Amino acid sequence: MPVLASHPVPPGYGPSIAGGIVVAAALPVFLVAGWPVAGWVLAAILWVAGQAVSRVLQRVPLGMDNLAGSGAVALGRMVRTITAMVVLIAVTVMNQSVGISAAAVYAIAFTVEFATSLASYYGGEAGT
């Protein structure tokens, strides 16, 4: 059975910037379409908070020699996403138009960040 080579984690903030561009580009769409700006504000706040948590987690050393750090990063990433989803669901229950518009912006930004991250990871050179 062939062994797949691992790839080094690409440096830089490209995926985060791509997601941030989506959030920023959504504001004019909200203004022109007459959608609730509170939804965009909520999505932007969740996005910035999520990116701040991500930056903190990037400082934790990973690897087989630091399993506790790797576990903490994995848990932090899950909690970051689950927290955003809980907030979006709670807001949607209280105000459907605000919650759905915020969820749409956040989901598109998250998807763009994830796709960009995958492209940069698999586009890099495999390690040995």
C-alpha positions as CSV (number, residue, x, y, z in Angstrom):
1,M,0.0,0.0,0.0
2,P,1.5,3.4,-1.0
3,V,2.2,5.9,1.7
4,L,1.0,9.4,1.0
5,A,3.5,12.1,1.6
6,S,2.5,14.8,4.0
7,H,2.5,18.5,3.1
8,P,4.0,21.3,5.2
9,V,1.4,23.8,6.5
10,P,1.6,26.7,4.1
11,P,2.7,30.0,5.7
12,G,0.7,33.2,5.5
13,Y,-2.8,34.5,5.9
14,G,-4.2,33.9,2.4
15,P,-7.2,31.8,3.3
16,S,-8.2,34.3,6.1
17,I,-7.8,37.2,3.8
18,A,-10.0,35.5,1.2
19,G,-12.7,34.9,3.7
20,G,-12.4,38.5,5.0
21,I,-12.8,39.8,1.4
22,V,-16.1,37.8,1.2
23,V,-17.3,39.4,4.4
24,A,-16.3,42.9,3.3
25,A,-17.8,42.4,-0.2
26,A,-21.1,41.4,1.4
27,L,-21.7,44.8,2.9
28,P,-22.4,46.7,-0.4
29,V,-24.7,43.8,-1.4
30,F,-26.6,44.1,1.9
31,L,-27.0,47.9,1.4
32,V,-28.1,47.7,-2.2
33,A,-30.5,44.7,-1.6
34,G,-32.0,46.2,1.5
35,W,-31.1,43.2,3.7
36,P,-30.7,43.7,7.4
37,V,-27.3,45.3,8.0
38,A,-27.5,43.8,11.6
39,G,-27.0,40.4,9.9
40,W,-23.8,41.6,8.2
41,V,-22.6,43.1,11.4
42,L,-23.1,39.8,13.3
43,A,-21.3,37.8,10.6
44,A,-18.4,40.3,10.6
45,I,-18.1,40.1,14.4
46,L,-18.2,36.3,14.3
47,W,-15.7,36.3,11.5
48,V,-13.2,38.6,13.3
49,A,-13.6,36.8,16.6
50,G,-13.0,33.4,14.9
51,Q,-9.9,34.7,13.1
52,A,-8.6,36.0,16.5
53,V,-9.0,32.6,18.0
54,S,-7.4,31.0,15.0
55,R,-4.3,33.3,15.4
56,V,-4.0,32.3,19.0
57,L,-4.2,28.6,18.1
58,Q,-1.6,29.0,15.4
59,R,1.0,29.8,18.1
60,V,0.6,26.4,19.8
61,P,3.3,23.9,18.7
62,L,1.9,20.8,17.0
63,G,3.2,17.4,16.3
64,M,3.8,13.9,17.7
65,D,6.1,15.4,20.3
66,N,3.4,17.8,21.5
67,L,0.2,15.8,21.6
68,A,-1.4,18.0,24.3
69,G,-0.9,21.1,22.1
70,S,-2.3,19.3,19.1
71,G,-5.4,18.2,21.1
72,A,-5.9,21.7,22.4
73,V,-5.7,23.2,18.9
74,A,-8.2,20.6,17.6
75,L,-10.6,21.3,20.5
76,G,-10.1,25.1,20.0
77,R,-11.0,24.8,16.3
78,M,-14.1,22.8,17.0
79,V,-15.2,25.2,19.8
80,R,-14.7,28.2,17.5
81,T,-17.0,26.8,14.8
82,I,-19.6,25.4,17.2
83,T,-19.8,28.7,19.1
84,A,-20.4,30.6,15.9
85,M,-23.1,28.1,14.9
86,V,-24.8,28.3,18.3
87,V,-24.8,32.1,18.1
88,L,-26.2,32.1,14.6
89,I,-29.0,29.6,15.5
90,A,-29.9,31.6,18.6
91,V,-30.1,34.8,16.6
92,T,-32.1,33.1,13.8
93,V,-34.7,31.9,16.4
94,M,-35.0,35.5,17.7
95,N,-34.9,37.3,14.3
96,Q,-35.1,35.1,11.2
97,S,-34.0,37.6,8.6
98,V,-31.0,38.8,10.6
99,G,-29.9,35.2,11.5
100,I,-30.3,33.8,8.1
101,S,-28.4,36.7,6.4
102,A,-25.6,36.5,9.0
103,A,-25.4,32.7,8.6
104,A,-25.2,33.0,4.8
105,V,-22.3,35.5,4.9
106,Y,-20.5,33.5,7.5
107,A,-21.0,30.2,5.7
108,I,-19.8,31.6,2.4
109,A,-16.7,33.2,4.0
110,F,-15.9,30.0,5.9
111,T,-16.3,28.0,2.7
112,V,-14.0,30.3,0.8
113,E,-11.4,30.2,3.6
114,F,-11.6,26.4,3.7
115,A,-11.3,26.0,-0.1
116,T,-8.4,28.4,-0.3
117,S,-6.7,26.6,2.6
118,L,-7.1,23.3,0.9
119,A,-5.8,24.7,-2.4
120,S,-2.7,26.2,-0.7
121,Y,-2.1,23.0,1.3
122,Y,-2.4,20.6,-1.6
123,G,-0.8,23.0,-4.1
124,G,2.5,23.0,-2.0
125,E,5.3,20.4,-2.3
126,A,4.9,17.2,-0.4
127,G,7.3,16.5,2.4
128,T,9.3,13.4,2.9
